[in-house]
Amino acid sequence: MKTFFAAGLGFLPLILFWALMGTGRPNVAVAVALAVAVVASGSRLWSSIVKPPESAILAFLAFLGLGHIAGRTWAMDHAVTASFVGLGLYGL
């Protein structure tokens, strides 16, 4: 059960990102998911247990955030597709 909750915490930022992208507000989706990813990764870093999926999710959301700040609309237009492709490639 502990592993289930640890995995759920690690993928919570992506789940929030997907759910909030469905509302049509990508800026809110990226901001909330990035904030949750920073908190989750920070808590793992504090306890010296760094998980690669959480680091990859944090990097992906940071990239999307930077793309949004830079005004790149392609980053938001294809963000959900890119997240699924990245998750699939990571699973390989």
C-alpha positions as CSV (number, residue, x, y, z in Angstrom):
1,M,0.0,0.0,0.0
2,K,2.9,2.3,0.7
3,T,4.2,1.9,-2.9
4,F,0.7,2.7,-4.2
5,F,0.7,6.0,-2.3
6,A,4.3,6.8,-3.3
7,A,3.5,6.3,-7.0
8,G,0.3,8.2,-6.7
9,L,2.1,11.2,-5.2
10,G,4.7,11.0,-7.9
11,F,2.1,11.1,-10.7
12,L,-0.2,13.6,-9.0
13,P,1.2,16.6,-10.9
14,L,0.6,15.0,-14.2
15,I,-2.9,13.9,-13.2
16,L,-3.7,17.5,-12.2
17,F,-2.1,18.8,-15.4
18,W,-4.3,16.6,-17.5
19,A,-7.5,17.4,-15.6
20,L,-6.8,21.2,-15.7
21,M,-5.9,21.2,-19.3
22,G,-9.3,19.8,-20.0
23,T,-10.8,23.0,-18.7
24,G,-9.1,25.1,-21.4
25,R,-6.9,27.1,-19.1
26,P,-3.3,25.9,-19.8
27,N,-1.7,28.6,-17.7
28,V,-3.5,27.5,-14.6
29,A,-2.8,23.8,-15.4
30,V,0.9,24.3,-15.7
31,A,1.2,26.6,-12.7
32,V,-0.7,24.2,-10.4
33,A,0.9,21.1,-11.6
34,L,4.4,22.7,-11.4
35,A,3.7,23.9,-7.9
36,V,2.6,20.4,-6.8
37,A,5.7,18.8,-8.6
38,V,8.0,21.2,-6.8
39,V,6.5,20.3,-3.4
40,A,6.6,16.6,-4.2
41,S,10.1,16.7,-5.5
42,G,11.2,18.9,-2.6
43,S,9.8,16.5,0.0
44,R,11.6,13.6,-1.7
45,L,14.8,15.6,-1.9
46,W,14.5,16.5,1.8
47,S,14.3,12.8,2.7
48,S,17.1,11.9,0.2
49,I,14.9,9.6,-1.9
50,V,15.0,11.0,-5.4
51,K,12.7,9.2,-7.9
52,P,13.4,9.5,-11.6
53,P,9.7,9.8,-12.7
54,E,9.2,12.7,-10.4
55,S,12.3,14.4,-11.7
56,A,11.2,13.8,-15.3
57,I,7.7,15.2,-14.6
58,L,9.2,18.3,-12.8
59,A,11.5,18.9,-15.8
60,F,8.7,18.5,-18.3
61,L,6.4,20.9,-16.4
62,A,9.3,23.4,-16.0
63,F,9.9,23.3,-19.7
64,L,6.2,23.9,-20.4
65,G,6.2,26.8,-17.9
66,L,9.2,28.4,-19.6
67,G,7.6,27.9,-23.0
68,H,4.4,29.6,-21.8
69,I,6.4,32.5,-20.2
70,A,8.3,32.9,-23.5
71,G,5.0,33.1,-25.4
72,R,5.4,29.9,-27.3
73,T,1.9,28.8,-28.2
74,W,3.1,25.4,-29.6
75,A,4.1,24.4,-26.1
76,M,0.5,24.6,-24.9
77,D,-1.1,23.4,-28.1
78,H,0.7,20.1,-27.9
79,A,1.4,19.8,-24.2
80,V,-1.0,16.9,-23.4
81,T,0.2,14.9,-26.4
82,A,3.8,15.5,-25.4
83,S,3.1,14.4,-21.9
84,F,1.7,11.1,-23.1
85,V,4.6,10.6,-25.5
86,G,7.1,11.3,-22.7
87,L,5.3,9.0,-20.3
88,G,5.3,6.3,-22.9
89,L,9.0,6.7,-23.7
90,Y,9.8,6.7,-20.0
91,G,7.9,3.5,-19.6
92,L,10.0,1.8,-22.3
